[in-house]
Amino acid sequence: MSAWRVLADITVGIHVLALLYIGLGGFLAWRWPKSIFVHIFFAFWGIAVNVFPIPCPLTALEDFFRSQQGLGPLPGGFNAYYIYGTVFPRSMLPLVGVVAIAIVVFSYVGAWIRYRHRDHAPTHRMRQA
């Protein structure tokens, strides 16, 4: 296996983690409220690259590693190549989009509620004997 193949595979793994973070990262803000700002950036970026003709840097990087192996770019991009038709059927794309947005909104509402009530939570202190 060539180094370019390994680098392409690592890029795919990072891309999958980035997609998971875009979908579920808002829940991290329930524990670490300031992380919401990083997630907002990723969420807007994820929406932008899927709505507008903005290239995803991770897809571009994987395409570069593929080209070093003599392969062409991903047909249709990362989502079309790895997710649509594999993880879920293309026909479910509108439903998946609505569910994904609902999950992000739910995570943000939960983060906001937890943030607002952070000062009202009881503190647990250990008594010294």
Backbone as numpy.savetxt, mean C-alpha at the origin, in Angstrom:
# Nx Ny Nz CAx CAy CAz Cx Cy Cz
20.23 -18.25 -11.16 19.38 -17.08 -11.16 20.28 -15.84 -11.16
19.96 -14.90 -12.03 20.80 -13.71 -12.16 20.49 -12.70 -11.06
21.43 -11.82 -10.83 21.24 -10.74 -9.85 20.08 -9.85 -10.26
19.91 -9.65 -11.58 18.80 -8.80 -12.06 17.46 -9.42 -11.72
17.38 -10.73 -11.82 16.14 -11.44 -11.48 15.84 -11.29 -9.99
16.87 -11.44 -9.17 16.70 -11.29 -7.72 16.24 -9.87 -7.40
16.87 -8.89 -8.03 16.48 -7.49 -7.79 15.04 -7.23 -8.25
14.66 -7.82 -9.38 13.28 -7.67 -9.85 12.31 -8.31 -8.85
12.66 -9.49 -8.35 11.79 -10.16 -7.38 11.68 -9.38 -6.07
12.78 -8.81 -5.62 12.75 -7.98 -4.41 11.85 -6.77 -4.64
11.95 -6.18 -5.83 11.11 -5.03 -6.16 9.63 -5.40 -6.14
9.31 -6.59 -6.65 7.92 -7.07 -6.60 7.47 -7.19 -5.15
8.31 -7.74 -4.29 7.96 -7.88 -2.87 7.73 -6.53 -2.21
8.59 -5.58 -2.49 8.43 -4.23 -1.93 7.14 -3.60 -2.46
6.84 -3.85 -3.73 5.62 -3.31 -4.32 4.38 -3.88 -3.64
4.40 -5.18 -3.37 3.27 -5.81 -2.67 3.13 -5.20 -1.27
4.24 -5.03 -0.56 4.19 -4.41 0.76 3.66 -2.98 0.69
4.06 -2.24 -0.35 3.56 -0.87 -0.52 2.05 -0.88 -0.74
1.55 -1.82 -1.54 0.11 -1.90 -1.77 -0.63 -2.27 -0.49
-0.07 -3.18 0.28 -0.69 -3.52 1.57 -0.70 -2.32 2.50
0.39 -1.57 2.49 0.45 -0.37 3.33 -0.57 0.66 2.88
-0.73 0.83 1.57 -1.72 1.78 1.06 -3.11 1.37 1.53
-3.41 0.09 1.48 -4.74 -0.37 1.88 -4.97 -0.43 3.38
-3.94 -0.82 4.13 -4.14 -1.10 5.55 -3.33 -0.22 6.49
-2.46 0.60 5.95 -1.57 1.41 6.78 -2.25 2.40 7.70
-3.47 2.80 7.35 -4.20 3.72 8.21 -4.46 3.13 9.59
-4.50 1.81 9.68 -4.71 1.17 10.97 -3.50 1.32 11.89
-2.32 1.52 11.31 -1.14 1.77 12.14 -1.29 3.06 12.95
-2.06 3.99 12.40 -2.27 5.26 13.09 -3.13 5.07 14.34
-3.78 3.96 14.47 -4.53 3.69 15.70 -3.55 3.56 16.86
-2.37 3.04 16.55 -1.34 2.86 17.58 -0.34 4.01 17.58
0.03 4.46 16.37 1.00 5.55 16.21 0.35 6.65 15.39
-0.34 7.57 16.04 -1.13 8.59 15.34 -0.36 9.41 14.29
0.89 9.72 14.55 1.63 10.54 13.59 1.93 9.81 12.29
1.81 8.49 12.29 2.06 7.74 11.07 1.00 8.01 10.01
-0.11 8.63 10.39 -1.17 8.92 9.43 -0.68 9.83 8.32
0.26 10.72 8.62 0.75 11.65 7.60 1.53 10.92 6.51
2.29 9.92 6.89 2.99 9.10 5.89 1.96 8.33 5.07
0.95 7.81 5.75 -0.06 7.03 5.04 -0.85 7.89 4.07
-1.17 9.10 4.46 -1.91 9.99 3.56 -1.14 10.18 2.26
0.17 10.40 2.37 0.99 10.54 1.17 0.89 9.28 0.30
1.06 8.10 0.91 1.00 6.85 0.15 -0.38 6.63 -0.46
-1.43 6.96 0.30 -2.79 6.77 -0.21 -3.04 7.67 -1.43
-2.66 8.94 -1.33 -2.83 9.83 -2.48 -1.97 9.37 -3.66
-0.76 8.92 -3.38 0.10 8.43 -4.45 -0.55 7.21 -5.12
-1.07 6.29 -4.34 -1.72 5.11 -4.90 -2.91 5.46 -5.77
-3.68 6.42 -5.33 -4.83 6.87 -6.14 -4.32 7.54 -7.41
-3.34 8.41 -7.28 -2.84 9.17 -8.43 -2.29 8.27 -9.53
-1.49 7.26 -9.17 -0.90 6.42 -10.22 -1.93 5.51 -10.87
-3.08 5.32 -10.22 -4.13 4.51 -10.83 -5.15 5.33 -11.61
-5.23 6.63 -11.32 -6.21 7.49 -11.99 -5.58 8.30 -13.11
-4.37 8.78 -12.88 -3.69 9.63 -13.85 -2.54 8.86 -14.51
-2.07 9.33 -15.65 -0.95 8.64 -16.30 0.40 8.98 -15.67
0.51 8.67 -14.38 1.75 8.91 -13.64 2.43 7.55 -13.47
3.68 7.44 -13.88 4.35 6.14 -13.71 4.70 5.89 -12.25
4.51 4.66 -11.83 4.90 4.26 -10.48 6.40 3.97 -10.50
7.16 4.55 -9.58 8.60 4.31 -9.58 8.97 2.85 -9.33
8.16 2.13 -8.58 8.47 0.72 -8.35 8.26 -0.11 -9.62
7.22 0.22 -10.39 7.00 -0.47 -11.66 8.14 -0.14 -12.62
8.54 1.13 -12.65 9.65 1.53 -13.52 10.93 0.79 -13.13
11.16 0.64 -11.83 12.35 -0.06 -11.36 12.30 -1.54 -11.76
11.15 -2.17 -11.58 11.04 -3.57 -11.98 11.22 -3.71 -13.49
10.64 -2.78 -14.26 10.83 -2.83 -15.71 12.31 -2.71 -16.08
13.05 -1.86 -15.36 14.49 -1.73 -15.62 15.19 -3.06 -15.36
14.90 -3.68 -14.22 15.53 -4.96 -13.90 15.13 -6.04 -14.91
13.89 -6.00 -15.39 13.45 -6.94 -16.43 14.21 -6.70 -17.72
14.42 -5.42 -18.06 15.14 -5.12 -19.31 16.58 -5.62 -19.26
17.18 -5.62 -18.06 18.54 -6.12 -17.91 18.61 -7.63 -18.10
17.45 -8.28 -18.01 17.37 -9.73 -18.25 16.95 -10.04 -19.69
16.74 -8.99 -20.48 16.29 -9.19 -21.86 14.78 -9.33 -21.97
14.06 -8.99 -20.91 12.59 -9.07 -20.92 12.00 -7.69 -21.19
10.78 -7.67 -21.63 10.09 -6.41 -21.87 9.46 -5.90 -20.59
8.87 -4.71 -20.67 8.20 -4.17 -19.49 6.97 -5.01 -19.13
6.51 -4.81 -17.90 5.31 -5.53 -17.46 4.14 -5.16 -18.37
3.49 -6.15 -18.96 2.35 -5.83 -19.82 1.21 -5.24 -19.00
0.90 -3.98 -19.23 -0.20 -3.32 -18.53 0.16 -2.77 -17.17
1.38 -2.94 -16.71 1.78 -2.43 -15.40 1.67 -3.47 -14.31
2.08 -3.10 -13.12 2.15 -4.02 -12.00 0.79 -4.62 -11.66
-0.20 -3.75 -11.45 -1.52 -4.25 -11.05 -2.10 -5.19 -12.10
-2.03 -4.79 -13.36 -2.60 -5.61 -14.43 -1.88 -6.95 -14.54
-0.58 -6.95 -14.31 0.21 -8.16 -14.48 0.09 -9.12 -13.30
0.15 -8.58 -12.09 0.21 -9.44 -10.91 -1.13 -9.60 -10.17
-2.02 -8.62 -10.27 -3.19 -8.64 -9.41 -4.48 -8.93 -10.16
-4.77 -8.14 -11.20 -6.03 -8.32 -11.92 -6.04 -9.68 -12.60
-7.08 -10.44 -12.32 -7.20 -11.77 -12.90 -6.47 -12.85 -12.11
-5.63 -12.43 -11.15 -4.91 -13.39 -10.31 -5.46 -13.35 -8.90
-5.39 -12.17 -8.28 -5.90 -12.01 -6.91 -7.42 -11.88 -6.93
-7.94 -11.13 -7.90 -9.39 -11.02 -8.08 -9.67 -10.78 -9.57
-10.85 -11.16 -10.02 -11.19 -10.98 -11.43 -11.30 -9.50 -11.80
-10.95 -9.16 -13.03 -11.05 -7.78 -13.51 -12.46 -7.23 -13.36
-13.45 -8.09 -13.51 -14.84 -7.64 -13.42 -15.18 -7.11 -12.04
-14.40 -7.49 -11.03 -14.66 -7.04 -9.66 -13.90 -5.76 -9.31
-13.14 -5.21 -10.27 -12.32 -4.03 -10.00 -13.12 -2.87 -9.40
-14.31 -2.52 -9.91 -15.07 -1.42 -9.26 -15.41 -1.72 -7.80
-15.82 -2.94 -7.52 -16.16 -3.32 -6.15 -14.91 -3.29 -5.26
-13.81 -3.81 -5.75 -12.56 -3.80 -4.99 -12.14 -2.37 -4.69
-12.29 -1.47 -5.66 -11.96 -0.07 -5.44 -12.81 0.56 -4.35
-14.10 0.29 -4.36 -15.00 0.83 -3.34 -14.66 0.26 -1.96
-14.40 -1.04 -1.90 -14.05 -1.68 -0.62 -12.72 -1.12 -0.10
-11.75 -0.93 -0.99 -10.45 -0.40 -0.58 -10.60 1.01 -0.01
-11.38 1.85 -0.67 -11.60 3.21 -0.17 -12.34 3.16 1.16
-13.31 2.27 1.29 -14.05 2.15 2.55 -13.12 1.72 3.68
-12.20 0.81 3.42 -11.26 0.36 4.45 -10.36 1.52 4.88
-9.87 2.29 3.92 -9.02 3.43 4.26 -9.81 4.46 5.07
-11.03 4.77 4.66 -11.85 5.72 5.41 -12.12 5.20 6.81
-12.46 3.93 6.94 -12.70 3.33 8.26 -11.45 3.45 9.14
-10.29 3.16 8.56 -9.06 3.24 9.36 -8.80 4.68 9.80
-9.10 5.65 8.94 -8.89 7.06 9.30 -9.87 7.51 10.38
-11.12 7.09 10.26 -12.11 7.44 11.28 -11.70 6.83 12.61
-11.30 5.58 12.60 -10.83 4.93 13.83 -9.62 5.62 14.40
-8.69 6.03 13.55 -7.49 6.75 14.02 -7.89 8.08 14.65
-8.82 8.76 14.03 -9.28 10.06 14.56 -9.95 9.87 15.92
-10.81 8.88 16.02 -11.51 8.62 17.30 -10.50 8.28 18.38
-9.56 7.41 18.07 -8.55 7.04 19.07 -7.67 8.24 19.44
-7.36 9.08 18.46 -6.55 10.26 18.73 -7.30 11.23 19.64
-8.57 11.43 19.38 -9.38 12.35 20.19 -9.55 11.87 21.62
-9.53 10.57 21.83 -9.75 10.02 23.16 -8.46 9.61 23.85
-7.33 9.93 23.30 -6.05 9.50 23.88 -5.80 10.06 25.26
-6.24 11.28 25.52 -6.00 11.89 26.83 -7.00 11.42 27.89
-8.04 10.76 27.45 -9.05 10.29 28.39 -8.88 8.84 28.78
-7.90 8.20 28.19 -7.66 6.78 28.49 -7.04 6.66 29.88
-7.45 5.68 30.65 -6.84 5.50 31.97 -5.38 5.08 31.85
-4.59 5.59 32.72 -3.19 5.20 32.72 -3.00 4.06 33.69
-2.17 3.15 33.34 -1.89 2.00 34.19 -0.49 2.17 34.75
-0.42 2.33 36.03 0.88 2.45 36.67 1.05 1.30 37.64
2.22 0.82 37.68 2.51 -0.28 38.60 2.85 0.31 39.95
2.30 -0.27 40.98 2.61 0.17 42.32 3.92 -0.42 42.75
4.68 0.37 43.42 5.93 -0.14 43.95 5.66 -0.72 45.32
6.16 -1.90 45.54 5.91 -2.57 46.83 7.01 -2.29 47.81
